[in-house]
Amino acid sequence: MEFIDLLKALILGFVEGMTEFAPVSSTGHMIIVDDLWLKTTEFLGQGSANTFKVVIQLGSILAVVVVMWKRMLSLVGLYKIDGQEYSKRFNLLHVFVGILPAGVFGFLFEDYIDNHLFRTETVIFGLVVGALWMIFADKFGPKRPTVTTLDKLSYGKAFKIGLIQCLSLWPGFSRSGATIAGGVVMGLDHKTASDFTFIMAVPIMAGASGLSLVKNWDQINPDHVWFYVVGFISAFIFALIAIKFFLKLISRIKLVPFALYRLVLAAVLLIVLFVF
């Protein structure tokens, strides 16, 4: 493994960590950077490269566990705190009904997504449609949120947000963009919708990474282990930085600025691909 290859892993980890929790699609950004610049498929192979893009997201997910460790431990009964900040009203069942739809659809269509949708052209479509969904949520969602903490979240709303999360299986749509916007439409404030999105991401991405590893294990060269390790560590470090920054930012600027960024990015990509 050459130094330039490890540098590519570091860059992709940076892209993943900084975009995983912003509603701009981390997978979409990794596909764009890789397709138009890094070209990792040339030495990893298509299957291994796609698996890498899924697996390094575990670095970002580990960052969620570190940042939200009290809430995570409270879900499994290993942490108690006086007061109601981590009460039993929000529990593992909320998480289960939230991840169930995307888990089922992801399992059924994982091969199709890997083989047909991991392309810059499909990402552009996801960026645009996801941006329009986010703008709709901010403009037409309830002006006064009724769910201002996870402990006010009902099972019904958790399941509906989970259904909306299925849209994020299309690269470029963005898991956080889909679910935060969906939560806002259903009366959650932006901070609570973001918290639920981050918590759901832990089992969803752990499952997706495990499934991708199992299916593509024979395509992963042992010589590429350090590529995976560097990408994982890079994603973890940069995600730690991004999470705290994003949670403060989302309550102030909402979703529209992110949506506008997505539309501008899509326009630039269209020019690059079809003009130049």
C-alpha positions in Angstrom: 0.0 0.0 0.0 1.6 3.3 -1.2 1.5 6.5 0.7 -0.7 8.2 -2.0 -3.3 5.4 -1.5 -3.4 6.0 2.3 -3.8 9.7 1.6 -6.8 8.9 -0.5 -8.3 6.9 2.4 -7.6 9.9 4.7 -9.4 12.3 2.3 -12.4 10.0 2.0 -12.5 9.7 5.8 -12.5 13.4 6.1 -15.3 13.8 3.5 -17.3 11.1 5.3 -16.8 12.4 8.8 -17.6 16.1 8.0 -20.7 15.3 5.9 -22.3 12.2 7.6 -24.4 14.2 10.0 -25.1 17.3 7.8 -28.1 16.8 5.5 -26.0 16.8 2.4 -25.3 13.1 1.9 -22.0 11.7 3.0 -22.2 8.7 0.6 -23.0 11.1 -2.3 -20.0 13.3 -1.5 -17.7 10.3 -1.3 -19.0 9.0 -4.6 -18.4 12.4 -6.2 -14.9 12.8 -4.8 -14.0 9.3 -5.7 -15.5 9.3 -9.2 -14.2 12.7 -10.3 -10.8 12.7 -8.4 -9.5 9.8 -6.3 -10.5 6.9 -8.5 -10.1 4.3 -5.8 -11.9 1.6 -7.8 -8.8 1.4 -10.0 -6.8 -0.4 -7.3 -9.5 -1.6 -4.8 -12.0 -2.9 -7.4 -15.7 -1.9 -7.6 -17.0 -4.2 -4.8 -14.2 -3.4 -2.4 -14.5 0.4 -3.1 -18.2 0.4 -2.5 -17.8 -1.6 0.7 -15.1 0.8 1.9 -17.6 3.7 1.4 -20.0 1.9 3.7 -17.6 0.5 6.3 -15.8 3.8 7.1 -19.2 5.2 8.1 -18.7 3.0 11.2 -16.0 5.6 12.2 -18.7 8.3 12.2 -21.1 6.0 14.0 -18.5 5.4 16.7 -18.3 9.2 17.1 -22.0 9.3 17.8 -21.7 6.7 20.5 -18.8 8.7 22.1 -20.7 12.1 21.9 -24.1 10.6 23.0 -22.8 7.9 25.4 -25.2 8.8 28.2 -28.3 8.5 26.0 -26.9 5.3 24.4 -26.2 3.6 27.8 -29.6 4.7 29.1 -31.3 2.9 26.2 -29.9 -0.4 27.4 -30.4 0.3 31.1 -26.8 0.9 31.9 -27.0 4.5 32.8 -29.4 6.4 35.1 -29.6 10.1 35.8 -31.7 12.1 38.2 -34.3 14.2 36.4 -36.1 13.5 33.1 -33.4 14.2 30.5 -32.8 10.5 30.0 -36.1 9.1 31.2 -37.5 5.7 30.1 -40.1 7.3 27.8 -37.7 7.1 24.9 -36.4 3.5 24.6 -35.1 0.9 22.3 -38.6 0.2 20.8 -38.5 3.8 19.4 -35.2 3.0 17.8 -36.4 -0.4 16.5 -39.6 0.9 14.8 -37.5 3.8 13.4 -34.9 1.6 11.7 -37.1 -1.3 10.7 -38.4 0.1 7.3 -34.9 1.1 6.1 -33.4 -2.1 7.4 -35.9 -4.3 5.4 -35.6 -2.3 2.2 -31.8 -2.0 2.5 -31.5 -5.8 2.9 -33.8 -6.4 -0.1 -32.2 -3.9 -2.5 -28.6 -3.7 -1.3 -27.2 -5.5 -4.4 -29.2 -3.2 -6.8 -28.0 -0.1 -4.9 -24.4 -1.2 -5.0 -24.4 -2.2 -8.6 -26.5 0.6 -10.2 -26.8 3.6 -7.9 -23.2 4.3 -6.8 -22.6 6.8 -9.6 -22.3 10.6 -9.7 -25.3 10.9 -12.1 -27.6 9.2 -9.6 -26.2 11.2 -6.8 -27.1 14.5 -8.6 -30.7 13.3 -8.8 -30.7 12.5 -5.0 -29.1 15.9 -4.2 -31.9 17.8 -6.0 -34.9 15.8 -4.8 -33.6 15.7 -1.2 -33.0 19.5 -1.3 -36.6 20.0 -2.4 -37.9 17.8 0.4 -35.8 19.8 3.0 -37.1 23.1 1.7 -40.7 21.8 1.9 -40.1 20.7 5.5 -38.8 24.1 6.6 -41.5 26.1 4.7 -44.6 24.0 5.4 -43.8 22.1 8.6 -45.5 23.2 11.8 -44.4 26.6 13.0 -44.5 25.5 16.6 -43.0 22.1 17.2 -44.9 19.8 19.6 -42.0 17.4 20.1 -39.1 19.2 21.7 -37.3 16.3 23.3 -36.9 12.6 22.5 -39.0 11.7 25.5 -42.1 13.2 23.8 -41.6 11.1 20.6 -44.4 8.6 20.0 -43.9 5.2 18.4 -46.1 6.2 15.5 -44.0 9.2 14.6 -40.8 7.1 15.1 -42.2 4.6 12.5 -43.2 7.3 10.1 -39.8 8.9 10.3 -38.4 5.4 9.7 -40.4 5.1 6.5 -39.1 8.4 5.2 -35.6 7.2 6.0 -36.0 4.7 3.2 -35.5 7.5 0.7 -31.9 7.8 1.9 -31.1 4.4 0.4 -30.8 6.4 -2.9 -27.2 7.8 -2.8 -27.3 11.6 -2.6 -30.7 11.9 -0.9 -29.0 11.9 2.6 -30.2 9.9 5.6 -30.0 12.9 7.9 -31.7 15.1 5.3 -34.6 12.7 4.9 -35.2 12.0 8.5 -34.6 15.5 10.0 -37.0 16.9 7.4 -39.4 14.1 8.0 -39.3 14.8 11.8 -39.8 18.5 11.2 -42.9 17.9 9.1 -44.3 15.7 11.9 -43.8 18.3 14.6 -40.3 17.7 15.9 -37.9 20.6 16.4 -34.7 20.4 14.4 -32.6 19.5 17.4 -34.8 16.6 18.5 -35.1 15.3 14.9 -31.3 15.4 14.6 -30.9 13.5 17.9 -33.2 10.8 16.7 -31.5 10.6 13.3 -28.1 10.2 14.9 -29.3 7.4 17.3 -31.0 5.5 14.5 -27.8 5.8 12.4 -25.9 3.5 14.9 -27.7 0.2 14.3 -28.6 1.1 10.6 -25.0 1.7 9.6 -23.6 -1.1 11.7 -26.0 -3.5 10.0 -25.3 -2.0 6.5 -21.6 -2.3 7.0 -21.7 -5.8 8.3 -23.9 -6.9 5.3 -21.7 -5.2 2.8 -18.6 -6.8 4.3 -20.1 -10.3 4.2 -21.3 -10.0 0.6 -18.1 -8.5 -0.7 -15.6 -10.3 1.5 -14.0 -12.3 -1.3 -13.3 -9.0 -3.2 -11.4 -7.4 -0.3 -7.7 -7.8 -0.7 -5.8 -8.3 2.6 -3.3 -5.7 1.3 -6.0 -3.1 1.5 -6.6 -3.5 5.3 -4.6 -0.3 6.1 -6.7 1.6 3.6 -9.8 0.7 5.5 -8.1 1.4 8.9 -6.9 4.9 7.9 -10.4 5.7 6.4 -12.1 4.5 9.6 -9.9 6.5 11.9 -10.1 9.6 9.7 -13.9 9.4 9.6 -14.1 9.0 13.4 -11.9 12.0 14.2 -13.6 14.4 11.8 -17.1 13.2 12.8 -16.3 14.0 16.4 -15.7 17.6 15.3 -18.7 17.8 13.0 -21.3 16.4 15.3 -21.1 19.0 18.0 -20.8 21.8 15.5 -23.8 20.6 13.5 -26.1 20.2 16.6 -25.5 23.8 17.5 -25.9 25.0 13.9 -29.1 23.1 12.9 -31.2 24.9 15.5 -30.0 28.3 14.2 -30.1 28.0 10.5 -32.6 25.1 9.9 -32.5 23.1 6.6 -32.9 25.6 3.8 -29.2 26.7 3.7 -28.1 23.0 3.4 -30.7 22.5 0.6 -29.4 25.5 -1.3 -25.9 24.1 -1.0 -27.1 20.8 -2.5 -28.8 22.5 -5.4 -25.6 24.5 -6.2 -23.5 21.4 -5.9 -25.8 19.5 -8.3 -25.7 22.4 -10.8 -21.9 22.4 -10.7 -21.7 18.7 -11.2 -24.0 18.8 -14.2 -21.8 21.5 -15.7 -18.6 19.4 -15.0 -20.1 16.2 -16.4 -22.0 17.5 -19.4 -20.3 20.7 -20.5 -16.6 20.0 -19.9 
